[in-house]
Amino acid sequence: MRSIARRRWRRTKVRVLSAIIPATGSVPGVDPERCTEFLARYRREAPFLPRLALNLSVLVFLISPPLTGAGLRPALALSPDRLEHHCEGLGRHR
């Protein structure tokens, strides 16, 4: 049961990172396969505080759409337009 929750959370982190760093014409975005491998290695090798910071950052990204005016849903339940608006809003935040 615990490994299922871990895989879901890892998938969520990959989706959040893919939303934050999308592919554009000249810049490749986050490759989900390579990102999953990286996150597994990161979990094994990184110290506790950076792992905690990554997990808290993902959590804040998920619950903060109302603060950026993107809507009242969790970030990954937003439409692509609203998700882009949310990412831009977080990028502009001071």
Buried (B, 14 or more C-beta within 10 A) or exposed (E): EEEEEEEEBBEBBBBBBBBBBBEEEEEEBBEEEEBBEBBEEBBEEBEEEEBEEBBEBBEEBBEBBEEBEBBEBEBEEBEEEBBBBBBEBBEEEE
